[in-house]
């Protein structure tokens, strides 16, 4: 028997391919599965795209019940994907920047000084 082991990036890519290519309409609750995988790899551009789509997708539901202008659903989808791409660009700096390193001695000195 062959053991298949996938990295979180490979699993996210597969789930995204299924979600965006094979599902006719991407409902916001479908994104819960992809959001959990995207949280594991926040620095990857595809993860940031999934997070952006997940943030904006619930707002597009209003256009399924009320159509204020012609082709409102298509325009809402376009705005959602454009916003997700903008999120990828804007969130890039936060994801790339490493967390500051704190030495254990600094923590001990600060906690003693706080008392």
Secondary structure, 3 states (H helix, E strand, C coil): CCCCCCCHHHHHHHHHHHHHHHCCCCCHHHHHHHHHHHHHHCCCHHHHHHHHHHHHHHHHHHHHHCCCCCCHHHHHHHHHHHHHHHHHHHCHHHHHCCCCCCCHHHHHHHHHHHC
